[in-house]
Amino acid sequence: MALPDYSMRQLLEAGVHFGHQAHRWNPKMREYIFGTRNDIHIIDLAQT
């Protein structure tokens, strides 16, 4: 079964880049976090 092909725009519009609240993060995820906005981590979609 092949994975569907999604564009970066579709992923952003779906909101998949929003992670957990910043105080609930796992330090092992540090390399995948793009930044923080309004106390929510933003996930780097290019890496994930």
C-alpha positions, 0 to 999 in steps of 0.5 A: 500500500503506497502512502498518499502524496501531499504537498507542503501547502496541503499539510500546512492548511490541514494544520499538521505542523502544530504540536503540543504545548511548549511545556509538555514537550519531549526533549528527544523531539528537539531536532524536529521543532521549528519554533514556538508560537503562542506557547505551541511548538511548530513542527518542521514538516520538511524533516518529518 
